[in-house]
Amino acid sequence: MTALPSATPVPPVSGTPLLRVENLCKTFLLGRTFLPGSGHPLHAVDNVSFDIFPGETLGLVGESGCGKSTLGRCLMRLYEVNSGRILLDGTDLAPLSQRQLRPVRRQMQMIFQDPAASLNPRRRVGDLLAEPLKVHGMGDTAGIAKRLRELMDIVSLPASFLDRYPHEFSGGQRQRIGIARALALNPQLIVADEPVSALDVSVQAQIVNLFSDLRRQFNLTTLFIAHDLSVVRQVSERTAVMYLGSIVEMGPTDPLFRKPAHPYTQALLSAVPVPRVGTAARRDRILLKGEIPSPTHPPAGCRFHPRCPAAQDRCRSERPKLSPLADGRQVACHFPLAS
Amino acid sequence: MTSPLLQVRDLSVSFASRKGQTAIIETLSFHVDEGETLCIVGESGSGKTVALMSMLGLLDPRSARVEGEALFKGRNMLQASERELQRIRGREIALISQDPMTALTPVHTIGWQIVEQIRTHTGLSRRAAEARALELLGEVGIARPRMVAEQYPHQLSGGMRQRVVIAMALSCNPSLLIADEPTTALDVTVQAQVLDLLRRLRRDFGSSIVLITHDMGVVAEMADRVLVMYGGRVVEEGQTEAIFSDPWHPYTWGLLDSIPPLDGPRPERLFSIPGSPPQPDRRPAGCIFRPRCRAALPECNLAPPRQRGADRNALCFLDEGERPVARSAARRSEEQPA
């Protein structure tokens, strides 16, 4: 890979955000019976706030069970939220009914992890892509046909594939179809939930490149959810790291990866095996003890303290808030690592 | 050097399909030395799992045809009787599968399952086997072995289950440990723990490890030698150091270059391998990688020769002199998006 200067546009820190999320909470009740007040609460998304600016890609990383997918689904209102606001272009989506949400859905679309599961196997690709256009009454038959060919062109698939069924395609091609479907309505916001993790390694890079191309071409605003840190680094201007339902660190991607401020971010980064050998591969590995605690019984104080190599007394009792550092990023830690 | 622990020669596996016999693996040869970690890299459909299943006699003989030989400590596993195989499997060669849930019985406790395995292969009494089981659970880093031994698989997390499977695999001190994508289903922080465990086990027990993975990062961290498989063949083989510093096969270039870097400048586009891996029944003639190769030549329609060097080889027409030019040309072709 030639060492091109970082070609990603400068993050538009100023301006009005396209999406503003304020104090979003989503609690699931486990083991609930008919008795009122029964069940054990699981705080999947716990008081999360962030902004996404127009044309920006925000990466959201975390390990399984940290609530990143739940957060994505809450934004799409695929889950009901318990409290908090989801402001898309100034309109709060949280209190809207499903009927009121209809017109808003045109503005936001989702790309799912497993394209095999998210495409109806009994419908042709053309029908799958035409459906959102028909539902939203966009264009007549000829207009839709033209748009379908356009969409196939955008994701670099031949238009002849429109007459085929999803099972006839490889994983990468199916994910391209999933992306074309999300783009059909020209949405303002895309939420991509692990869009490359189900793909073969040699195919992942194609889809990652497609995301870069689309962003440049259409100035897309994207929330890119993934567990693979190197993929998130490649596609996003800013990155948010989630742990047990909360954002623990958020900021511009390059400094966050170069000098993580939260011990969890640091440990997560150090755990990724790097494809290099010899001296080039030498890095300090921080081996976390134990596993992610159950979100039904989160630890008191800082949720990371039982695994944190730098935990102190204060961390065991007082929960740190997400607060800004001098360099503009935010971190939820009493003792952030020096940057 | 003494003779290798495992020596596979010209292994071919084909399955009966509607269109007749479909070749999955073609003339695969490799070896594993004592105390060595060999990583087999390849995508889904490259035949890496089938190769191991065939050696362990785990393929259904009614549908699979296996040819060639696989000498384990000098005995040909492919000719061994079911009885002999039963003695080898689990005792001398242990398997760690990708999904620990399928390797464990949901209806018995963890302790019961490990004890059963130990007693099948050794003459230990129940009491001694139980003690050994607890010891093993401790060795793989389980904090409260006694409690875990009384639990059922569904009560454990993915990382814990994988540790249990590793404990089981180690119960008879196998001389060869085969790990088929042991960390693919795990989170990175847990993956780091499991890889650390495997490394420690190799040091303490001296077992040889065959690690199947698609993650070049894991390869860099674990392997002594690397075998790159594509479409049922070994396309490149060599010492880890050599493969990473000077890969020979265009497929290996693609695997290495398509990984987004975790530090340094971010490339505008990633190097990608176009297309997708071929289905086993639709493999092209000549070089199997030709349709996706950015350095393909006219002669690639023919079967490629094996380029050989010190302790390494690659299945490709490009020779030593042509490689650097071809590789930089391949990289340039990515920078102009199609």
Interface residues (C-beta under 8 A of the other chain):
Chain A: M1 T2 A3 L4 P5 S6 A7 T8 E63 S64 S156 S170 G171 G172 Q173 D200 V201 S202 V203 Q204 A205 Q206 V208 N209 S212 D213 H227 L229 S230 V231 R233 Q234 D254 F257 R258 A267 L268 L269 S270 A271 V272 P273 V274 P275 R276 V277 G278 A281 R285 L287 L288 G290 E291 I292
Chain B: E43 S44 A143 S157 G159 M160 D187 V188 T189 V190 Q191 A192 Q193 L195 D196 H214 D215 M216 G217 V218 V219 A220 E221 T240 E241 F244 S245 Y251 G254 L255 L256 D257 S258 I259 P260 P261 L262 D263 G264 P265 R266 P267 E268 R269 L270 F271 S272 I273 P274 S276 P277 R292 R331 E335 P337 A338
